Amino acid sequence: MVRTTVTAELNAFDRGTPLLEDVRASLEGTAIHDADGAPIGTLTDVSVSELCPQTLAHTNERVLSALNRASDDILRAVDAPATGLRDGLNLLVNAAMSYLKGEAHGLEAVVAANWDGDTTLEDVLGWIQDGT
């Protein structure tokens, strides 16, 4: 038996950043095809690791995906209503991404860039306070 190493870069943004174990489990048993498309075997003994974890840099999309996944997990865990915690987490995610990209230097600018033109910072803070 010949051991073959396959290296692939995975981007999974539609459902958040996957856990490495989830990626490993999803690959185990996947069919392998040759250049002509003929099946030649299946993936077995799959291991998954991050490349250079000590120097790993994340794209804005991965950071946004991770923030949104964490927010969704928190909201589901506490069965949060439509206002309050949900609004606070939305403001947090939008602020973090705006600050990371250098697009805003304060919460007023974050709200102006991420909500409709009629919504003010005071509106968003009011929604947060009303839900607590």
RAZIZI-V461265 format. One record per helix or strand of 3 or more residues. SS is the DSSP state (helix for helix, strand for strand). FROM is the first residue (numbers start at 0). TO is the last residue. If there is no record, write none. Layout:
# RAZIZI-V461265
ss: {SS | SS}
from: {FROM | FROM}
to: {TO | TO}
This chain:
# RAZIZI-V461265
ss: {helix | strand | strand | helix | helix | helix | helix | helix}
from: {19 | 30 | 38 | 52 | 59 | 84 | 106 | 120}
to: {26 | 32 | 41 | 54 | 77 | 100 | 113 | 129}
